[in-house]
Amino acid sequence: MKIAIAGDHAGYTLKAALLPHLRALGHEAADLGTDSPDKAVDYPDFAAAVAREVVAGRAERGIVVCGSGVGACVAANKVRGVRAGLCHDTYSAHQGVEHDDMNVLCLGARIIGQSLAFEIVAAFASARFSDEERHKRRLKKVEDLERGV
């Protein structure tokens, strides 16, 4: 699977560690920046870049890393068609995909360590939407909200 990944300066180190991990899991990882932890940048720019790649179909899923993950999640969810979730545990990472068709994972580099992040990313990447009728019904309701219906 192709996964777009980006992070701001606070998320840079974790993002950099996740790139080879994703590739070792057999995924194609597209690094959308930033390229340094030393220059402060704005997380909405990187969350939007990942979100747009996913919505355009150039990536099947996305990952955004910032300090807490909260700002990245808020920003990514402003892009129509994105269902971003902030996950700091493996259950939420796979359940968010299975039940809610989450397509962008947000992580807080100042909240979790690298080992846990690796497990969360593996759970997210390996999960599939269940296609159960109750989940499709709920997803349609979320999509209706997004359309203002």
Wavefront OBJ file of the C-alpha trace (Angstrom):
o trace
v 0.000 0.000 0.000
v 1.174 3.540 -0.682
v 1.186 5.635 2.473
v 1.894 9.378 2.474
v 3.663 10.538 5.630
v 4.648 13.965 6.907
v 5.388 15.773 10.106
v 6.275 19.156 11.436
v 9.547 19.901 13.244
v 8.251 18.275 16.458
v 7.316 15.127 14.561
v 10.378 14.966 12.340
v 12.415 12.407 14.313
v 9.519 9.975 14.700
v 8.484 10.446 11.068
v 12.054 9.722 9.961
v 12.057 6.496 12.006
v 8.674 5.444 10.612
v 9.798 5.635 6.971
v 12.063 2.544 7.008
v 9.592 0.782 9.316
v 6.787 1.239 6.771
v 9.039 -0.014 3.989
v 10.039 -3.047 6.073
v 6.333 -3.813 6.442
v 6.108 -3.870 2.644
v 4.534 -0.462 2.070
v 5.572 2.326 -0.257
v 6.151 5.404 1.904
v 5.964 8.856 0.335
v 7.797 11.390 2.527
v 6.089 14.783 2.247
v 8.366 16.582 4.723
v 9.490 18.358 6.784
v 13.175 17.733 6.287
v 14.572 18.999 9.580
v 13.764 19.155 13.275
v 15.735 22.390 13.532
v 13.464 24.814 11.697
v 9.995 25.503 13.092
v 7.260 24.866 10.534
v 3.476 24.837 10.685
v 1.738 21.478 11.144
v -1.356 22.445 9.052
v 0.818 22.600 5.934
v 2.010 19.017 6.404
v -1.368 17.660 7.487
v -2.930 19.223 4.388
v -0.248 17.758 2.117
v -0.943 14.237 3.399
v -4.709 14.731 3.352
v -4.654 15.941 -0.246
v -2.558 12.962 -1.356
v -5.098 10.591 0.172
v -8.161 12.370 -1.215
v -6.579 12.578 -4.676
v -5.927 8.836 -4.608
v -2.164 9.204 -4.901
v -1.891 7.442 -1.524
v -4.267 4.919 -0.035
v -3.639 6.153 3.512
v -1.718 8.856 5.314
v 0.172 9.456 8.536
v 0.837 12.854 10.101
v 3.124 13.376 13.095
v 3.287 16.528 15.190
v 4.043 17.203 18.844
v 0.736 16.048 20.331
v -1.014 14.849 17.173
v -4.021 17.009 18.000
v -3.292 19.902 15.662
v -2.441 17.567 12.790
v -5.712 15.704 13.330
v -7.785 18.879 13.401
v -6.111 20.202 10.247
v -6.308 16.940 8.286
v -10.024 16.605 9.039
v -10.673 19.979 7.384
v -9.930 18.378 3.999
v -13.137 16.940 2.552
v -12.955 13.158 2.321
v -10.426 12.715 5.102
v -11.247 10.715 8.185
v -8.270 11.335 10.427
v -7.919 9.883 13.885
v -5.488 10.569 16.690
v -4.354 7.184 17.967
v -1.899 6.439 20.727
v -2.857 2.779 21.084
v -3.097 -0.151 18.679
v -6.784 -0.880 19.291
v -7.901 2.575 18.132
v -5.575 2.390 15.138
v -7.074 -0.783 13.719
v -10.628 -0.229 14.965
v -10.665 3.255 13.421
v -10.051 1.691 10.021
v -12.289 -1.353 10.524
v -15.346 0.554 11.798
v -14.872 4.164 10.666
v -12.821 3.804 7.456
v -10.146 6.072 8.952
v -7.717 6.992 6.192
v -5.247 9.259 8.021
v -3.475 8.342 11.253
v -2.227 11.158 13.477
v 0.474 10.599 16.060
v 1.956 12.725 18.827
v 5.732 12.424 18.844
v 5.903 14.022 22.292
v 3.293 11.596 23.637
v 4.410 8.143 22.509
v 7.750 6.485 21.921
v 9.119 4.931 18.782
v 8.356 1.298 19.685
v 4.697 2.018 20.378
v 4.463 4.154 17.233
v 5.778 1.203 15.196
v 3.059 -1.048 16.637
v 0.331 1.545 16.053
v 1.403 2.121 12.445
v 1.489 -1.635 11.778
v -2.045 -1.995 13.206
v -3.302 0.931 11.111
v -1.678 -0.244 7.897
v -2.845 -3.850 8.191
v -6.475 -3.037 9.040
v -9.272 -3.045 6.481
v -12.753 -1.512 6.572
v -15.208 -4.205 7.651
v -17.884 -3.467 5.032
v -20.480 -4.549 7.600
v -23.843 -2.928 6.990
v -23.864 -1.098 10.340
v -20.453 0.453 9.612
v -21.427 1.440 6.071
v -24.616 3.037 7.440
v -22.641 5.027 10.010
v -20.011 6.040 7.462
v -22.751 7.354 5.172
v -24.049 9.475 8.053
v -20.555 10.920 8.573
v -20.287 11.653 4.846
v -23.719 13.325 4.952
v -22.489 15.557 7.787
v -19.478 16.514 5.704
v -21.760 17.475 2.799
v -23.936 19.542 5.131
v -26.923 17.232 4.734
l 1 2 3 4 5 6 7 8 9 10 11 12 13 14 15 16 17 18 19 20 21 22 23 24 25 26 27 28 29 30 31 32 33 34 35 36 37 38 39 40 41 42 43 44 45 46 47 48 49 50 51 52 53 54 55 56 57 58 59 60 61 62 63 64 65 66 67 68 69 70 71 72 73 74 75 76 77 78 79 80 81 82 83 84 85 86 87 88 89 90 91 92 93 94 95 96 97 98 99 100 101 102 103 104 105 106 107 108 109 110 111 112 113 114 115 116 117 118 119 120 121 122 123 124 125 126 127 128 129 130 131 132 133 134 135 136 137 138 139 140 141 142 143 144 145 146 147 148 149
